[in-house]
Amino acid sequence: MGRHPYANESYFAAKPVIDSGGQFIGDVHHQQDERTSLARTFMSGEGEGQHILSVILSYNVRPGRDEKWYEASLRN
């Protein structure tokens, strides 16, 4: 998966709607998106007053990803 080339621009375009009561549902990958404003806000805790909910999904919630798949991905 690659980085969204306009991640910051997209987030800031939606921010006025979010700030006025809208909802943003996004996907932040620490290793890939740590330079985006959304990821920095989320990971730094700056958004605590913004009702940010973190949901961490395990690798095995996706069909076809089992312990064997996980071990192979660690090797690669």
DOZAKOL-806413 format. One line per field, with one value per residue: residue number from 1; x, y, z of N, C-alpha, C in turn. Coordinates in pm, 1 decimal. Each point is the difference from the previous one (the first is absolute). Layout:
N
nr <- [NUM:...]
n.c1 <- [X:...]
n.c2 <- [Y:...]
n.c3 <- [Z:...]
ca.c1 <- [X:...]
ca.c2 <- [Y:...]
ca.c3 <- [Z:...]
c.c1 <- [X:...]
c.c2 <- [Y:...]
c.c3 <- [Z:...]
//
This chain:
76
nr <- [1:2:3:4:5:6:7:8:9:10:11:12:13:14:15:16:17:18:19:20:21:22:23:24:25:26:27:28:29:30:31:32:33:34:35:36:37:38:39:40:41:42:43:44:45:46:47:48:49:50:51:52:53:54:55:56:57:58:59:60:61:62:63:64:65:66:67:68:69:70:71:72:73:74:75:76]
n.c1 <- [83.4:-36.2:73.8:-101.8:12.6:-128.0:61.7:100.0:4.7:-17.4:87.6:81.9:-29.2:9.8:108.0:-40.6:-26.6:117.3:59.0:-87.4:55.1:73.8:7.4:118.5:-6.0:115.3:104.5:58.7:99.4:41.6:36.3:-119.1:-77.8:112.9:14.9:-114.4:-72.2:-83.1:99.5:62.1:-116.7:-30.0:122.2:-11.3:-125.8:38.7:-52.9:52.9:-8.1:48.3:-6.5:129.1:-53.8:82.2:1.7:59.9:16.2:-13.9:116.8:-46.9:-42.4:102.9:-98.1:53.9:-11.4:85.2:32.1:-25.2:-104.6:-32.9:35.5:-62.1:-97.0:24.0:13.9:-106.1]
n.c2 <- [-117.6:94.8:106.6:57.5:31.3:7.4:-78.9:85.8:16.8:-130.5:-21.5:94.8:-59.2:-112.9:58.9:99.2:-100.4:-55.1:119.5:-0.1:-115.7:9.6:-106.2:-33.9:-88.9:-21.5:-21.1:-10.6:-6.8:-34.6:-112.8:9.7:41.4:-28.9:38.0:-66.2:108.6:-78.5:-66.6:115.4:52.4:-108.3:-15.0:131.3:-34.3:80.5:-107.9:-6.1:129.8:-68.6:-74.6:-20.5:-93.9:-71.3:-61.8:-93.4:-32.0:-121.0:-49.3:-78.9:126.6:9.1:-47.2:-115.6:77.3:-98.7:-85.1:-89.5:71.2:12.9:-123.9:-27.0:78.4:-59.5:-113.2:48.5]
n.c3 <- [0.0:-80.4:17.4:56.2:-129.8:30.7:87.3:9.6:-132.1:-10.5:96.6:-43.7:-115.4:69.2:51.0:-80.4:-79.7:21.8:-4.5:-99.9:36.5:-110.0:-73.6:43.4:-93.8:59.4:-74.0:117.1:-85.6:119.5:-55.4:-56.7:96.7:62.7:-126.2:-6.7:-18.3:-65.6:-54.9:-24.5:-36.3:-68.8:-49.6:-10.4:-19.8:-100.7:-53.7:122.3:-14.0:-100.8:108.0:1.9:-73.1:70.9:-115.0:69.6:-125.8:41.0:-36.5:97.2:4.7:-81.1:-74.9:29.4:104.1:5.6:95.0:-94.6:-37.1:128.4:21.4:-113.9:43.6:116.6:-68.7:-63.5]
ca.c1 <- [-83.4:75.7:-56.0:-93.6:82.2:-60.1:-59.7:-15.8:-97.0:-133.0:-39.7:-30.9:-121.3:-113.8:5.5:-110.2:-120.4:25.8:-4.4:-136.5:-83.8:6.3:74.8:105.3:43.0:120.7:88.9:134.1:103.6:113.4:123.4:-10.8:-59.8:36.2:25.5:-123.4:-53.5:-94.6:74.6:72.0:-98.7:-48.0:104.6:56.7:-99.2:-51.8:-141.1:-75.1:-127.0:-73.5:-71.3:62.1:-11.5:97.2:-36.9:113.7:-43.1:105.9:22.7:-78.6:-141.8:-17.7:1.9:122.4:118.2:8.4:132.3:98.7:14.9:66.7:141.2:63.3:10.1:107.9:125.5:19.0]
ca.c2 <- [117.6:122.9:116.4:82.3:114.4:125.4:-28.4:122.9:86.3:-60.0:14.5:140.3:36.5:-53.6:43.7:86.7:-81.4:-79.7:90.6:49.2:-110.2:-111.8:-117.5:-47.0:-137.9:-13.3:-112.5:51.8:-102.5:67.7:-8.6:60.5:132.2:76.1:140.5:72.8:74.9:-84.5:-99.5:68.8:39.7:-120.8:-67.8:87.3:22.7:136.2:-3.7:-58.6:68.6:-11.6:-127.6:-94.8:-137.8:-88.1:-140.5:-73.3:-130.1:-98.6:-48.0:-118.1:27.6:-9.2:-140.8:-44.8:37.6:-83.0:2.7:-30.2:123.6:96.7:-38.2:29.8:145.3:45.9:-32.9:87.4]
ca.c3 <- [0.0:-4.3:68.3:-75.7:-39.0:43.9:131.0:78.3:-66.5:16.6:140.0:29.0:-73.0:75.7:139.4:42.5:20.1:120.3:115.3:23.8:45.3:-93.5:45.6:-89.4:23.8:-80.1:19.8:21.5:11.8:63.3:-76.1:-131.9:-2.0:119.1:-31.6:-28.8:114.2:72.3:76.6:108.8:100.4:64.8:76.3:103.4:102.6:-10.9:-31.5:111.2:16.1:-125.2:2.2:-92.4:46.2:-62.2:-11.6:-53.9:-49.3:-12.9:-136.0:-33.7:-25.8:-145.0:-44.4:-65.3:77.9:119.4:62.3:-104.1:-77.5:85.3:10.6:-129.3:-14.7:86.9:-65.9:-116.0]
c.c1 <- [87.8:-68.1:-95.7:75.6:-54.8:-66.3:-23.4:-106.4:-142.5:-50.7:-39.5:-122.3:-124.7:-8.3:-111.8:-129.9:14.1:-15.6:-140.8:-96.2:-2.1:84.6:101.2:35.2:117.8:82.1:141.6:94.5:125.1:123.9:-7.6:-40.0:45.2:26.8:-127.3:-50.8:-95.3:75.0:74.1:-95.9:-45.1:105.5:57.9:-96.7:-59.2:-150.5:-87.0:-136.2:-89.6:-73.6:53.8:-5.7:98.0:-51.6:116.6:-47.3:120.1:11.1:-96.6:-149.9:-29.7:7.2:129.4:126.8:-2.0:141.1:110.8:26.9:80.1:149.9:73.1:17.2:110.1:135.6:29.3:12.2]
c.c2 <- [123.8:110.7:72.3:127.6:135.5:-14.8:127.2:90.3:-51.2:18.1:144.5:50.0:-45.6:55.9:96.2:-77.0:-83.9:88.0:49.5:-113.3:-118.5:-112.5:-39.7:-142.0:-23.2:-119.6:55.2:-117.5:69.3:-0.2:74.6:146.3:92.0:147.5:77.9:68.3:-84.2:-100.5:64.1:40.5:-120.5:-59.4:86.3:23.2:139.4:1.0:-53.7:65.1:-10.9:-133.2:-96.9:-138.3:-85.9:-143.2:-70.6:-139.8:-91.6:-46.8:-109.6:26.2:-4.7:-146.5:-33.7:37.6:-76.0:9.6:-26.3:125.1:103.3:-28.9:31.1:150.2:56.7:-25.2:95.1:143.4]
c.c3 <- [0.0:77.9:-92.1:-38.6:47.0:137.2:80.5:-59.9:20.0:143.1:29.7:-76.7:76.8:141.5:40.9:26.0:126.6:124.3:30.9:35.3:-93.3:55.2:-106.2:40.0:-92.6:41.0:10.5:19.6:50.7:-89.2:-133.2:3.7:111.9:-28.8:-30.0:126.0:82.6:87.4:116.4:110.9:80.0:92.4:111.6:115.2:-4.6:-23.6:112.1:19.9:-122.1:-12.0:-105.3:62.1:-78.2:1.1:-67.2:-37.7:-17.0:-145.4:-40.2:-16.4:-149.5:-41.5:-74.6:74.3:131.7:56.3:-101.9:-84.7:80.0:11.8:-129.7:-19.1:88.1:-64.4:-115.9:43.8]
//
